[in-house]
Amino acid sequence: MFELLRAPVESTAHDVEIRAWLRLDVRDRQLAVLRNTFHPWLITYDLTGVGLVWRAGPSWRLTLEEVTAGVQRIVECRNPIDLMTDLADQMAIIQRLAGPRP
């Protein structure tokens, strides 16, 4: 029985993914979460003279209807949490536009 407990455990693909994730720094983890959550948006962060700036822009060409409804060409925030909030608001606008119409 104790032999089984000491037996080497083979790595699974999931274990490999977890180890790769843990090697990323915090900003890159945050970037990965944002990109996976808001995949239609092109999301980056840059270190500027005023500090870190997080940016997102739609990966598609905005329509006049989207711009008029409030969808922004560039969403810019000082931290990833605020960017996530703003992108959720942007997605809500897009979903309202795509929803059923009378």
Steps between C-alpha positions, in 0.01 A plus 500: 500500500777745588665413172206658318530821697867536407453415134593784265200681360507573131427856394178557317438769240310689770804492731717638222252784441492585870880513520514724190235727652693529828816603311322809361533822692185651652441749217522228236255287699262795517545557127423133430181517706386816322576356156319174578200683644471768232642314199344733238717782638870562436642558849846622597677686777783751471731668745474873433632813664195503728522131588337185370214551254266220394336535156239315301362555155244299306645249257226590251412818317238685703171581335337841518228341715759369749682834524169686541396257776824567690745229396847652526783459250754492783434419865788611723541449876774515762438144627361171371203498739370831365561378145298185570214713635506734200516211253204334671309826448607507135385141451163585660452775241586258219262235637217755523559588134495133401192419711145451377333801348131582489 
